[in-house]
Amino acid sequence: MSVLVHANKPNKLALFAAVTTALVITSGCQSLKTANATNQPSTTLQGQNAEPPQKLENFNITGKIGVTMPANDTTGTQGGSAFYAWGQQNDRFAIELIGALGIGKTNIEYNGQTATLVSEKTGTLTADDPETLLKKATGWQAPISQMPYWISGRPAPSDSAPQLDDQNRLISSVNGEWTASFTYKGSDKLPNKISAVLPQGNKVVMTINH
């Protein structure tokens, strides 16, 4: 099954408005592209014992996310996809999803301590972290806490074995059982696609419009 399925493309401005309202991000916030210009992965990351940067960047992005779950005896391979807008401010974020992985229009917020999900199907759910929340709402797994670092082309603090290409860009990294790979357009410094997989067959593919 293809990870990404077709859906009606949402209005990006409407998504951004909802996300930035939830975060109360002001027009003075630094964009990811600008902030990341002075925080590219260092060549020292080629040594696996290097300590990755800790600070999260502020950004607004849109794109599409697809999830595939491994087949079982009764249902076969399962999955879904959604268009999204993601606003990040330090360790806080708000995500709005359209066509949200089988549970309808969905909003996810994280304040650094508690994650909240609101959808037409589930109502309001809360959890200590976004991964637990997503699993509670959909039964699916995704490395949400690592994504803010990966989106900016950096390994997360808990990653191991980050690998760089000859342009000093992150092309793969490992976090627990997740193995992530990164795709770039031309000489861009930020990834336009992230793929993360688990050994048992779970897969998350995220396209990114910076």
N, CA, C and O of each residue as an XYZ file, in Angstrom:
840
protein
N       0.834     -1.198      0.000
C       0.000      0.000      0.000
C       0.867      1.245      0.000
O       1.855      1.342      0.729
N       0.478      2.182     -0.826
C       1.224      3.441     -0.859
C       1.056      4.171      0.458
O      -0.023      4.178      1.050
N       2.132      4.780      0.904
C       2.082      5.490      2.177
C       1.228      6.723      2.082
O       0.504      7.052      3.022
N       1.297      7.423      0.947
C       0.546      8.661      0.776
C      -0.620      8.422     -0.159
O      -0.443      7.868     -1.244
N      -1.819      8.836      0.250
C      -2.990      8.668     -0.582
C      -3.512     10.030     -0.974
O      -3.226     11.028     -0.312
N      -4.284     10.075     -2.060
C      -4.744     11.363     -2.566
C      -5.853     11.921     -1.675
O      -6.666     11.179     -1.123
N      -5.861     13.248     -1.551
C      -6.908     13.944     -0.808
C      -6.984     15.347     -1.368
O      -6.078     15.791     -2.073
N      -8.086     16.063     -1.052
C      -8.211     17.437     -1.513
C      -7.227     18.308     -0.759
O      -7.184     18.286      0.471
N      -6.441     19.069     -1.488
C      -5.410     19.886     -0.859
C      -6.056     21.037     -0.109
O      -6.880     21.748     -0.684
N      -5.708     21.246      1.166
C      -6.341     22.286      1.958
C      -5.784     23.659      1.635
O      -4.759     23.794      0.967
N      -6.479     24.670      2.123
C      -6.013     26.044      2.004
C      -4.882     26.261      2.999
O      -5.097     26.219      4.210
N      -3.658     26.498      2.479
C      -2.498     26.628      3.361
C      -2.636     27.821      4.293
O      -2.225     27.757      5.451
N      -3.217     28.921      3.789
C      -3.350     30.099      4.631
C      -4.274     29.822      5.805
O      -4.026     30.294      6.915
N      -5.346     29.055      5.569
C      -6.258     28.719      6.655
C      -5.570     27.848      7.689
O      -5.769     28.028      8.891
N      -4.760     26.900      7.226
C      -4.037     26.041      8.161
C      -3.064     26.853      8.992
O      -3.006     26.700     10.212
N      -2.288     27.726      8.330
C      -1.330     28.555      9.051
C      -2.027     29.426     10.088
O      -1.534     29.584     11.205
N      -3.186     29.997      9.713
C      -3.897     30.871     10.638
C      -4.296     30.125     11.896
O      -4.154     30.642     13.004
N      -4.798     28.904     11.726
C      -5.213     28.110     12.888
C      -4.032     27.763     13.772
O      -4.121     27.832     14.997
N      -2.920     27.388     13.143
C      -1.755     26.978     13.920
C      -1.136     28.147     14.650
O      -0.816     28.040     15.834
N      -0.963     29.255     13.967
C      -0.316     30.402     14.609
C      -1.204     31.011     15.682
O      -0.699     31.563     16.660
N      -2.520     30.919     15.515
C      -3.416     31.388     16.573
C      -3.249     30.547     17.827
O      -3.197     31.075     18.937
N      -3.166     29.231     17.645
C      -3.019     28.331     18.789
C      -1.722     28.597     19.533
O      -1.686     28.501     20.760
N      -0.671     28.925     18.827
C       0.635     29.135     19.448
C       0.866     30.573     19.889
O       1.796     30.849     20.647
N       0.019     31.499     19.415
C       0.226     32.934     19.630
C       1.634     33.317     19.186
O       2.372     33.994     19.902
N       1.982     32.863     17.980
C       3.277     33.199     17.409
C       3.184     34.590     16.781
O       2.314     34.826     15.943
N       4.048     35.494     17.163
C       4.015     36.851     16.643
C       4.791     36.940     15.339
O       5.547     36.035     14.984
N       4.590     38.050     14.630
C       5.290     38.242     13.357
C       6.788     38.396     13.543
O       7.537     38.320     12.569
N       7.243     38.609     14.774
C       8.667     38.752     15.035
C       9.398     37.439     15.180
O      10.622     37.439     15.312
N       8.678     36.286     15.161
C       9.353     35.005     15.324
C      10.275     34.737     14.151
O       9.954     35.054     13.006
N      11.390     34.168     14.440
C      12.389     33.872     13.420
C      11.947     32.661     12.615
O      11.487     31.672     13.185
N      12.084     32.729     11.287
C      11.703     31.592     10.455
C      12.736     30.487     10.566
O      13.886     30.729     10.934
N      12.313     29.264     10.240
C      13.230     28.135     10.292
C      14.392     28.326      9.342
O      15.539     28.055      9.698
N      14.107     28.789      8.132
C      15.169     28.905      7.145
C      16.243     29.889      7.608
O      17.436     29.657      7.412
N      15.795     31.019      8.240
C      16.757     31.997      8.722
C      17.502     31.484      9.938
O      18.725     31.599     10.028
N      16.742     30.909     10.889
C      17.368     30.443     12.124
C      18.352     29.330     11.853
O      19.400     29.254     12.494
N      18.027     28.465     10.909
C      18.867     27.293     10.658
C      20.142     27.642      9.913
O      21.073     26.838      9.868
N      20.196     28.839      9.323
C      21.360     29.204      8.516
C      22.645     29.195      9.328
O      23.724     28.925      8.800
N      22.520     29.494     10.621
C      23.714     29.512     11.460
C      23.796     28.313     12.381
O      24.632     28.266     13.284
N      22.905     27.323     12.146
C      22.880     26.153     13.011
C      22.875     24.868     12.215
O      22.180     23.921     12.582
N      23.642     24.812     11.124
C      23.723     23.608     10.329
C      24.491     22.535     11.079
O      25.332     22.858     11.918
N      24.216     21.242     10.792
C      24.948     20.174     11.469
C      26.453     20.324     11.258
O      26.909     20.546     10.136
N      27.200     20.204     12.311
C      28.651     20.334     12.230
C      29.272     19.070     11.683
O      28.721     17.981     11.845
N      30.408     19.206     11.038
C      31.112     18.044     10.524
C      31.510     17.112     11.648
O      31.790     15.939     11.399
N      31.545     17.606     12.894
C      31.898     16.736     14.012
C      30.856     15.667     14.239
O      31.118     14.691     14.942
N      29.644     15.830     13.644
C      28.630     14.802     13.786
C      29.042     13.516     13.104
O      28.471     12.465     13.390
N      30.009     13.566     12.218
C      30.469     12.345     11.589
C      31.078     11.409     12.619
O      31.136     10.200     12.395
N      31.535     11.948     13.746
C      31.913     11.115     14.880
C      30.675     10.835     15.702
O      30.018     11.778     16.142
N      30.334      9.599     15.923
C      29.055      9.241     16.497
C      28.923      9.667     17.954
O      27.821      9.615     18.500
N      30.000     10.083     18.599
C      29.925     10.501     19.987
C      29.659     11.997     20.138
O      29.600     12.504     21.258
N      29.498     12.716     19.007
C      29.268     14.157     19.075
C      27.916     14.434     19.725
O      26.978     13.654     19.560
N      27.810     15.539     20.463
C      26.573     15.931     21.118
C      25.770     16.832     20.186
O      26.255     17.905     19.828
N      24.548     16.436     19.773
C      23.756     17.261     18.866
C      23.299     18.550     19.559
O      23.244     18.610     20.787
N      22.970     19.584     18.766
C      22.453     20.812     19.352
C      21.159     20.537     20.118
O      20.383     19.663     19.730
N      20.924     21.279     21.205
C      19.752     21.048     22.050
C      18.593     21.989     21.710
O      17.431     21.619     21.872
N      18.898     23.193     21.243
C      17.874     24.212     21.089
C      16.965     23.925     19.910
O      17.430     23.640     18.807
N      15.658     24.004     20.155
C      14.692     23.865     19.072
C      14.516     25.198     18.359
O      14.565     26.257     18.986
N      14.312     25.143     17.052
C      14.069     26.346     16.262
C      12.571     26.651     16.225
O      11.747     25.772     16.477
N      12.225     27.899     15.909
C      10.848     28.281     15.634
C      10.609     28.157     14.136
O      11.450     28.571     13.338
N       9.474     27.591     13.748
C       9.182     27.475     12.316
C       7.697     27.307     12.063
O       6.932     26.951     12.960
N       7.304     27.569     10.824
C       5.982     27.240     10.295
C       6.188     26.471      9.003
O       6.890     26.948      8.111
N       5.598     25.302      8.883
C       5.710     24.501      7.665
C       4.358     23.899      7.317
O       3.461     23.828      8.157
N       4.224     23.465      6.061
C       3.073     22.678      5.637
C       3.591     21.463      4.881
O       4.776     21.374      4.561
N       2.696     20.537      4.602
C       3.085     19.359      3.835
C       2.074     18.259      3.973
O       0.891     18.506      4.206
N       2.547     17.036      3.828
C       1.679     15.866      3.903
C       2.393     14.781      4.697
O       3.602     14.592      4.566
N       1.634     14.074      5.518
C       2.199     12.984      6.305
C       1.396     11.721      6.035
O       0.166     11.751      5.990
N       2.102     10.614      5.857
C       1.456      9.333      5.639
C       1.987      8.302      6.610
O       3.174      8.298      6.937
N       1.113      7.432      7.068
C       1.484      6.392      8.021
C       1.071      5.037      7.466
O      -0.050      4.872      6.984
N       1.977      4.068      7.535
C       1.673      2.690      7.170
C       1.958      1.793      8.362
O       3.014      1.893      8.987
N       1.013      0.917      8.673
C       1.172     -0.061      9.741
C       1.389     -1.439      9.139
O       0.886     -1.716      8.050
N       2.129     -2.315      9.824
C       2.364     -3.651      9.286
C       1.083     -4.465      9.188
O       0.142     -4.254      9.953
N       1.055     -5.389      8.248
C      -0.113     -6.241      8.054
C      -0.277     -7.195      9.228
O       0.698     -7.588      9.868
N      -1.546     -7.566      9.505
C      -1.799     -8.634     10.456
C      -2.748     -9.658      9.822
O      -3.142     -9.502      8.666
N      -3.109    -10.680     10.555
C      -3.864    -11.792      9.987
C      -5.275    -11.409      9.563
O      -5.858    -12.061      8.697
N      -5.829    -10.361     10.160
C      -7.229    -10.032      9.900
C      -7.430     -8.812      9.015
O      -8.382     -8.769      8.236
N      -6.551     -7.818      9.120
C      -6.805     -6.556      8.419
C      -5.852     -6.281      7.272
O      -6.172     -5.462      6.410
N      -4.696     -6.927      7.221
C      -3.706     -6.585      6.209
C      -3.049     -5.258      6.535
O      -3.222     -4.711      7.624
N      -2.285     -4.747      5.565
C      -1.595     -3.479      5.776
C      -2.595     -2.347      5.950
O      -3.566     -2.249      5.199
N      -2.357     -1.489      6.944
C      -3.237     -0.361      7.204
C      -2.446      0.935      7.117
O      -1.224      0.937      7.263
N      -3.141      2.024      6.880
C      -2.460      3.303      6.835
C      -3.414      4.432      6.550
O      -4.617      4.220      6.402
N      -2.886      5.617      6.473
C      -3.676      6.793      6.163
C      -2.755      7.964      5.925
O      -1.541      7.851      6.090
N      -3.326      9.090      5.537
C      -2.513     10.271      5.286
C      -3.297     11.526      5.605
O      -4.519     11.487      5.749
N      -2.590     12.640      5.715
C      -3.216     13.918      6.017
C      -2.334     15.051      5.527
O      -1.108     14.940      5.543
N      -2.950     16.139      5.093
C      -2.235     17.397      4.912
C      -2.109     18.054      6.281
O      -2.983     17.897      7.134
N      -1.029     18.783      6.487
C      -0.817     19.377      7.794
C      -0.238     20.775      7.682
O       0.355     21.145      6.669
N      -0.425     21.551      8.758
C       0.342     22.774      9.014
C       0.898     22.650     10.419
O       0.170     22.306     11.350
N       2.185     22.928     10.579
C       2.885     22.733     11.855
C       3.551     24.045     12.234
O       4.362     24.579     11.478
N       3.207     24.561     13.408
C       3.865     25.741     13.961
C       4.634     25.359     15.204
O       4.074     24.746     16.112
N       5.918     25.711     15.264
C       6.786     25.359     16.393
C       7.315     26.628     17.032
O       7.783     27.530     16.336
N       7.242     26.703     18.354
C       7.821     27.818     19.103
C       8.531     27.238     20.316
O       7.891     26.834     21.287
N       9.865     27.199     20.255
C      10.669     26.550     21.281
C      10.205     25.091     21.416
O      10.178     24.368     20.420
N       9.840     24.646     22.625
C       9.412     23.256     22.758
C       7.898     23.084     22.654
O       7.381     21.999     22.919
N       7.188     24.137     22.274
C       5.737     24.083     22.098
C       5.406     23.971     20.621
O       6.111     24.534     19.784
N       4.339     23.250     20.289
C       3.905     23.209     18.905
C       2.402     23.037     18.807
O       1.741     22.588     19.743
N       1.883     23.409     17.644
C       0.488     23.170     17.292
C       0.466     22.642     15.870
O       1.131     23.182     14.986
N      -0.301     21.585     15.656
C      -0.426     20.965     14.345
C      -1.901     20.873     13.998
O      -2.708     20.426     14.813
N      -2.256     21.294     12.793
C      -3.606     21.054     12.281
C      -3.500     20.092     11.108
O      -2.668     20.267     10.218
N      -4.354     19.075     11.118
C      -4.351     18.063     10.064
C      -5.706     18.015      9.394
O      -6.742     18.076     10.057
N      -5.694     17.904      8.061
C      -6.907     17.751      7.269
C      -6.868     16.373      6.624
O      -5.867     15.994      6.016
N      -7.971     15.617      6.759
C      -7.967     14.237      6.300
C      -7.113     13.410      7.229
O      -6.311     12.590      6.782
N      -7.281     13.620      8.519
C      -6.285     13.239      9.507
C      -6.277     11.755      9.825
O      -6.886     11.319     10.802
N      -5.583     10.975      8.994
C      -5.253      9.599      9.325
C      -6.468      8.809      9.798
O      -6.376      7.985     10.708
N      -7.620      9.079      9.157
C      -8.809      8.290      9.453
C      -9.678      8.792     10.581
O     -10.709      8.182     10.866
N      -9.300      9.903     11.252
C     -10.114     10.384     12.373
C     -10.670     11.778     12.123
O     -11.145     12.429     13.054
N     -10.617     12.246     10.875
C     -11.184     13.539     10.546
C     -10.256     14.690     10.875
O      -9.121     14.484     11.304
N     -10.751     15.918     10.670
C      -9.960     17.112     10.961
C      -9.489     17.079     12.414
O     -10.272     16.828     13.329
N      -8.206     17.335     12.605
C      -7.596     17.115     13.920
C      -6.650     18.249     14.267
O      -5.927     18.759     13.410
N      -6.664     18.632     15.519
C      -5.690     19.599     16.048
C      -4.918     18.947     17.189
O      -5.505     18.355     18.094
N      -3.587     19.065     17.130
C      -2.717     18.543     18.181
C      -1.885     19.695     18.711
O      -1.274     20.433     17.938
N      -1.860     19.854     20.030
C      -1.032     20.881     20.661
C      -0.182     20.247     21.750
O      -0.602     19.302     22.417
N       1.026     20.786     21.916
C       1.923     20.318     22.974
C       2.571     21.530     23.609
O       3.158     22.357     22.911
N       2.472     21.648     24.936
C       2.990     22.825     25.635
C       4.327     22.570     26.319
O       4.772     23.370     27.142
N       4.966     21.452     25.975
C       6.219     21.089     26.599
C       6.053     20.100     27.732
O       7.024     19.495     28.185
N       4.798     19.932     28.201
C       4.519     19.013     29.302
C       3.332     18.099     29.019
O       3.337     16.931     29.405
N       2.311     18.633     28.341
C       1.085     17.876     28.082
C       0.692     18.036     26.619
O       0.752     19.134     26.067
N       0.291     16.933     25.999
C      -0.194     16.952     24.619
C      -1.714     16.817     24.622
O      -2.279     16.044     25.395
N      -2.368     17.581     23.743
C      -3.826     17.556     23.629
C      -4.200     17.336     22.168
O      -3.638     17.969     21.274
N      -5.139     16.448     21.932
C      -5.633     16.177     20.583
C      -7.136     16.363     20.567
O      -7.843     15.866     21.444
N      -7.622     17.083     19.565
C      -9.059     17.274     19.380
C      -9.400     16.894     17.952
O      -8.832     17.447     17.010
N     -10.326     15.951     17.780
C     -10.777     15.561     16.450
C     -12.280     15.338     16.458
O     -12.897     15.202     17.514
N     -12.867     15.303     15.249
C     -14.301     15.100     15.131
C     -14.699     13.712     15.622
O     -15.818     13.520     16.097
N     -13.807     12.759     15.514
C     -14.125     11.378     15.887
C     -13.844     11.088     17.353
O     -14.629     10.400     18.005
N     -12.726     11.607     17.887
C     -12.306     11.228     19.240
C     -12.714     12.220     20.316
O     -12.688     11.882     21.499
N     -13.093     13.443     19.933
C     -13.271     14.478     20.932
C     -11.911     14.939     21.439
O     -10.946     14.947     20.676
N     -11.812     15.324     22.711
C     -10.569     15.817     23.285
C      -9.871     14.710     24.064
O     -10.465     14.078     24.938
N      -8.594     14.485     23.734
C      -7.766     13.508     24.427
C      -6.495     14.202     24.899
O      -6.015     15.132     24.251
N      -5.952     13.754     26.024
C      -4.689     14.304     26.522
C      -3.742     13.164     26.891
O      -4.172     12.050     27.191
N      -2.458     13.465     26.864
C      -1.420     12.513     27.256
C      -0.171     13.297     27.616
O      -0.076     14.492     27.337
N       0.788     12.619     28.238
C       2.022     13.291     28.648
C       2.907     13.653     27.462
O       3.679     14.609     27.537
N       2.803     12.900     26.367
C       3.644     13.168     25.203
C       2.839     12.897     23.941
O       1.860     12.152     23.979
N       3.247     13.502     22.806
C       2.458     13.380     21.577
C       2.431     11.965     21.008
O       1.452     11.588     20.365
N       3.484     11.169     21.229
C       3.488      9.800     20.714
C       2.393      8.958     21.370
O       1.668      8.231     20.691
N       2.281      9.064     22.696
C       1.228      8.345     23.416
C      -0.141      8.811     22.972
O      -1.065      8.009     22.837
N      -0.272     10.113     22.743
C      -1.550     10.684     22.313
C      -1.958     10.146     20.946
O      -3.109      9.754     20.758
N      -1.036     10.123     19.997
C      -1.353      9.624     18.663
C      -1.746      8.156     18.709
O      -2.692      7.742     18.039
N      -1.025      7.373     19.495
C      -1.357      5.952     19.601
C      -2.734      5.760     20.236
O      -3.491      4.876     19.834
N      -3.056      6.597     21.235
C      -4.361      6.517     21.878
C      -5.486      6.836     20.899
O      -6.537      6.197     20.919
N      -5.252      7.847     20.028
C      -6.292      8.298     19.111
C      -6.440      7.401     17.884
O      -7.551      7.196     17.394
N      -5.317      6.865     17.385
C      -5.351      6.154     16.102
C      -4.825      4.723     16.165
O      -5.104      3.921     15.274
N      -4.071      4.399     17.204
C      -3.413      3.099     17.258
C      -2.103      3.066     16.505
O      -1.470      2.015     16.407
N      -1.680      4.223     15.962
C      -0.482      4.280     15.135
C       0.683      4.917     15.872
O       0.509      5.602     16.880
N       1.875      4.673     15.341
C       3.096      5.182     15.953
C       3.816      6.141     15.003
O       3.851      5.931     13.790
N       4.387      7.198     15.586
C       5.194      8.149     14.822
C       6.140      8.856     15.779
O       5.757      9.140     16.914
N       7.377      9.150     15.352
C       8.361      9.805     16.227
C       8.166     11.320     16.272
O       9.028     12.072     15.819
N       7.037     11.764     16.815
C       6.668     13.182     16.758
C       7.669     14.056     17.513
O       8.000     15.145     17.044
N       8.156     13.608     18.666
C       9.050     14.443     19.472
C      10.380     14.713     18.781
O      11.022     15.729     19.047
N      10.800     13.811     17.896
C      12.060     13.992     17.178
C      11.890     14.884     15.941
O      12.856     15.481     15.464
N      10.665     14.969     15.431
C      10.433     15.662     14.160
C      10.889     17.121     14.149
O      11.444     17.554     13.139
N      10.684     17.916     15.230
C      11.132     19.310     15.160
C      12.625     19.454     14.863
O      13.030     20.389     14.172
N      13.440     18.540     15.376
C      14.878     18.562     15.073
C      15.121     18.096     13.640
O      15.867     18.727     12.892
N      14.488     16.990     13.267
C      14.706     16.438     11.926
C      14.244     17.397     10.837
O      14.876     17.495      9.786
N      13.150     18.100     11.083
C      12.657     19.076     10.105
C      13.708     20.143      9.831
O      13.824     20.628      8.705
N      14.484     20.513     10.869
C      15.526     21.524     10.692
C      16.851     20.926     10.243
O      17.874     21.611     10.230
N      16.831     19.630      9.870
C      18.034     19.006      9.330
C      19.068     18.652     10.374
O      20.256     18.579     10.063
N      18.641     18.430     11.617
C      19.554     18.107     12.705
C      19.119     16.818     13.387
O      17.932     16.494     13.370
N      20.040     16.078     13.984
C      19.629     14.949     14.811
C      18.995     15.426     16.102
O      19.372     16.470     16.633
N      18.031     14.667     16.612
C      17.468     14.955     17.927
C      18.507     14.641     19.000
O      19.415     13.847     18.755
N      18.393     15.251     20.195
C      19.374     15.004     21.255
C      19.527     13.532     21.618
O      20.612     13.105     22.012
N      18.445     12.742     21.490
C      18.510     11.323     21.850
C      18.865     10.423     20.668
O      18.849      9.199     20.803
N      19.187     11.013     19.503
C      19.564     10.215     18.328
C      20.946      9.589     18.499
O      21.756     10.046     19.306
N      21.193      8.555     17.738
C      22.519      7.964     17.639
C      22.855      7.760     16.169
O      21.975      7.742     15.309
N      24.142      7.607     15.902
C      24.649      7.282     14.566
C      24.168      8.213     13.463
O      23.793      7.725     12.397
N      24.157      9.562     13.667
C      23.786     10.449     12.559
C      24.826     10.382     11.443
O      26.027     10.320     11.704
N      24.357     10.394     10.207
C      25.233     10.341      9.042
C      25.001     11.577      8.179
O      23.860     11.994      7.978
N      26.089     12.163      7.667
C      26.017     13.350      6.827
C      26.466     13.027      5.409
O      27.236     12.093      5.186
N      25.968     13.823      4.443
C      26.457     13.674      3.076
C      27.656     14.600      2.859
O      28.137     15.236      3.797
N      28.138     14.670      1.603
C      29.335     15.474      1.332
C      29.065     16.972      1.387
O      29.996     17.772      1.307
N      27.764     17.368      1.525
C      27.408     18.773      1.720
C      27.090     19.076      3.186
O      26.519     20.120      3.503
N      27.464     18.154      4.073
C      27.280     18.330      5.512
C      25.807     18.352      5.921
O      25.433     18.992      6.904
N      24.969     17.633      5.143
C      23.549     17.553      5.453
C      23.231     16.197      6.082
O      23.798     15.174      5.699
N      22.318     16.206      7.052
C      21.912     14.970      7.704
C      21.142     14.099      6.710
O      20.157     14.547      6.124
N      21.587     12.862      6.521
C      20.905     11.955      5.583
C      20.318     10.727      6.274
O      19.460     10.053      5.704
N      20.766     10.427      7.492
C      20.145      9.339      8.246
C      20.466      9.502      9.718
O      21.480     10.096     10.084
N      19.585      8.964     10.563
C      19.794      9.015     12.001
C      18.937      7.926     12.644
O      17.955      7.467     12.061
N      19.320      7.526     13.844
C      18.628      6.453     14.552
C      18.158      6.980     15.896
O      18.913      7.636     16.613
N      16.887      6.685     16.240
C      16.350      7.074     17.536
C      15.569      5.896     18.100
O      14.465      5.597     17.645
N      16.152      5.226     19.099
C      15.518      4.012     19.594
C      15.430      2.994     18.471
O      16.440      2.653     17.855
N      14.221      2.505     18.202
C      14.013      1.551     17.105
C      13.745      2.248     15.776
O      13.727      1.600     14.730
N      13.535      3.567     15.809
C      13.266      4.304     14.570
C      14.559      4.573     13.806
O      15.566      4.974     14.388
N      14.516      4.348     12.509
C      15.593      4.747     11.603
C      15.024      5.754     10.621
O      14.075      5.461      9.894
N      15.611      6.943     10.605
C      15.103      8.027      9.756
C      16.055      8.293      8.604
O      17.273      8.225      8.771
N      15.507      8.594      7.439
C      16.294      9.012      6.276
C      15.729     10.320      5.753
O      14.541     10.604      5.909
N      16.604     11.124      5.122
C      16.262     12.487      4.751
C      16.561     12.714      3.271
O      17.610     12.310      2.768
N      15.621     13.369      2.579
C      15.756     13.668      1.161
C      15.763     15.175      0.966
O      15.025     15.896      1.637
N      16.602     15.656      0.043
C      16.753     17.091     -0.200
C      16.520     17.406     -1.670
O      16.759     16.567     -2.538
N      16.050     18.624     -1.945
C      15.936     19.115     -3.314
C      17.213     19.839     -3.682
O      17.565     20.839     -3.057
N      17.907     19.346     -4.690
C      19.105     20.025     -5.161
C      20.084     20.286     -4.038
O      20.487     19.372     -3.319
N      20.468     21.561     -3.894
C      21.449     21.944     -2.878
C      20.794     22.516     -1.620
O      21.476     23.116     -0.790
N      19.466     22.335     -1.470
C      18.781     22.839     -0.275
C      19.430     22.285      0.987
O      19.895     21.145      1.003
N      19.461     23.088      2.040
C      20.049     22.672      3.308
C      19.036     22.020      4.237
O      19.420     21.357      5.201
N      17.745     22.201      3.960
C      16.689     21.616      4.780
C      16.009     20.490      4.013
O      15.805     20.611      2.805
N      15.653     19.400      4.683
C      15.031     18.272      3.977
C      13.630     18.598      3.490
O      12.889     19.330      4.147
N      13.271     18.050      2.334
C      11.906     18.191      1.847
C      11.098     16.913      2.048
O       9.902     16.878      1.759
N      11.759     15.852      2.549
C      11.048     14.630      2.903
C      11.816     13.879      3.981
O      13.041     13.771      3.937
N      11.064     13.363      4.950
C      11.630     12.526      6.010
C      10.877     11.209      6.013
O       9.646     11.191      6.017
N      11.608     10.115      6.010
C      11.011      8.785      6.127
C      11.567      8.133      7.385
O      12.777      8.137      7.608
N      10.688      7.576      8.205
C      11.102      6.900      9.436
C      10.439      5.535      9.500
O       9.237      5.412      9.262
N      11.214      4.515      9.819
C      10.694      3.149      9.818
C      11.079      2.423     11.105
O      12.103      2.717     11.723
N      10.231      1.467     11.493
C      10.502      0.555     12.593
C      10.768     -0.840     12.029
O      10.284     -1.151     10.941
N      11.518     -1.686     12.729
C      11.835     -3.021     12.214
C      10.599     -3.866     11.906
O      10.623     -4.683     10.986
N       9.509     -3.672     12.676
C       8.322     -4.491     12.465
C       7.458     -4.040     11.294
O       6.442     -4.667     10.993
N       7.856     -2.952     10.629
C       7.156     -2.552      9.416
C       6.415     -1.236      9.485
O       5.916     -0.774      8.458
N       6.317     -0.603     10.655
C       5.706      0.723     10.732
C       6.527      1.715      9.915
O       7.758      1.668      9.927
N       5.845      2.611      9.206
C       6.547      3.596      8.389
C       5.800      4.920      8.413
O       4.574      4.961      8.308
N       6.559      6.000      8.552
C       6.017      7.348      8.493
C       6.774      8.112      7.413
O       8.005      8.135      7.407
N       6.035      8.735      6.503
C       6.660      9.563      5.459
C       6.068     10.964      5.553
O       4.850     11.144      5.541
N       6.955     11.951      5.645
C       6.525     13.339      5.830
C       7.162     14.207      4.767
O       8.387     14.311      4.707
N       6.344     14.841      3.915
C       6.854     15.827      2.960
C       6.741     17.200      3.588
O       5.823     17.462      4.366
N       7.692     18.093      3.245
C       7.817     19.361      3.949
C       7.929     20.508      2.939
O       8.762     20.479      2.033
N       7.070     21.516      3.119
C       7.195     22.781      2.401
C       7.667     23.826      3.394
O       6.902     24.253      4.258
N       8.932     24.246      3.277
C       9.491     25.215      4.231
C       9.045     26.620      3.846
O       9.403     27.587      4.518
